[in-house]
Amino acid sequence: MSATAADSASDSRPGAVPAPTETFASLAPRTGAELGRYPVHGDVHVRAAVDAAAEAAAWWGGLSFRERRTRLVAWRKVLAGQLDRVARVVADETGKPFDDARLEVVLVIDHLDWATANAEKVLGRRSVSPGLLMANQAASVAYRPFGVVGVIGPWNYPVFTPMGSIAYALAAGNTVVFKPSELTPGVGHELARTLAEAVPEVGRYPLLSVVTGFGATGAALCTAPGVAKIAFTGSAPTGRKVMAACAENLVPVLMECGGKDALIVDADADLEAAADAAVWGGMSNAGQTCVGVERVYVADAVADRFVARVRELGAALQVGTAANEGDLGPMTMSSQTDVVRRHVTDALERGGRAVLGGADSVRDDGRIDPVVIVDVPEDSVAVTEETFGPLVVINRVPDVDEAVRRANATGYGLGATVFSAKRGEEIAARLRCGMVSINGVISFAGIPSLPFGGVGESGFGRIHGADGLREFTRAQSVARLRFPIPLVVTSVKRTSRTMSTLVGLVRARYGR
Ligand code: NAD
């Protein structure tokens, strides 16, 4: 386990905080083996980490974009060189297949590259028009870093998801204190370790500190003095608690919460591609994907052919064992097994028909075979709540209008998928969500220039892209006098003649 700012603050220096006494284990979901033990950081440790990050922010925020870029490019290179090593930790801690973990790290590297390459263009000072009234001013806006950003992460994509905040926050000039999920603390340490290897100054200036523990550690980060923004990814119920805690100090928040994403299949869609998208989007990562396909609305005219193909493709997927990782891992968080079982059972009891798997597919050890259920009532929990398991519900609809209506009938609004030969963009525009893939699935997440985030219960704010860079900054506006003019309105020397001239000008310009 690599040292963190919080750990180094618990050494023997005068005034240093005591080392954490409690530890917790990171367990491999596939084998049950203990992968490592990590400290449970309390209030004092979190505060020490934030204090150190604040000192580092003064240095990091003072560097030019180019200087920051050099260092983040070095990190990108280390990550690329150690891709398999990092992916191994991701696979071990989550139970997902190694190649899925590699894909996650590949995406991370691409996003890190985009954030560093575009930070100056997006955030650097730029001139804007001073307008009519202040035509003698030079106006400009720049996007300044907040200082210390607290990042609280989930376990399902333990490196890709938090890096959507960490990479963009660092590129914008902030430092980060990261609280990984208690299920994937080792991944957090891998990120800090690789950054320290790439950037020699990190020994003195912790750009990325990792604090580990449970909900209380995350809660401590929300209220630690000096934290200027919290980027939270996790469930909506926890998101509410995070918002309430951050309200104490008016700390702004970014909320990346859950989803109940729909896939719409139009009558003219490429059914082979749509079926593949439903199965990959619904079953990969054992369905534990915030933008995974959980509901499908398929046009009646093609429903039978579509369902038959989904069944075939889904039946070919193997759930891994301790000895063999298979196509899907087990549930990373064992308690999720009961949620999936409840959703499958409810859907079947309420008249849904299993075309693949069924209640027996959900095993107590967290290994769940793919389940596909058709004709599920829209008020069944399998349709209304996030399942986060390898269950896909398929309901047939008379037409795309009805598909859109049902897709939008949820409090969530994260992503969506549309398969249609002719009307993809038109359907996408009618969906109440943050992101849509047309004739592909989850494609938006792999395009670094596209903002990522949701509406409603799925949260607010954006990671990725230019919006994701701006999310970690405050806009600073500057107006500079270029030359004096007689028409001064912001002066104690202003006369009523000045105002009459101004009113005349405004009427001439805007009154017609
Ligand atoms: P979770 O809400 O249980 O936990 C998320 C993080 O919050 C963990 O690190 C946890 O320790 C911490 N936490 C718990 N209580 C806290 C508190 N009171 N204050 C501060 N932090 C606290 O979520 P999870 O089970 O780890 O992740 C799964 C959820 O994340 C799903 O709902 C999934 O859809 C969502 N998710 C969303 C996105 C997205 O980008 N929108 C991405 C991945 C996952």
Boltz pocket constraint, residues with backbone or C-beta under 6 A from the ligand:
constraints:
  - pocket:
      binder: B
      contacts: [[A, 152], [A, 153], [A, 154], [A, 155], [A, 156], [A, 157], [A, 161], [A, 179], [A, 180], [A, 181], [A, 182], [A, 213], [A, 214], [A, 215], [A, 216], [A, 217], [A, 218], [A, 219], [A, 220], [A, 222], [A, 233], [A, 234], [A, 235], [A, 236], [A, 237], [A, 238], [A, 239], [A, 241], [A, 242], [A, 255], [A, 256], [A, 257], [A, 258], [A, 259], [A, 289], [A, 290], [A, 291], [A, 386], [A, 388], [A, 414], [A, 453], [A, 454], [A, 458], [A, 459]]
      max_distance: 6.0
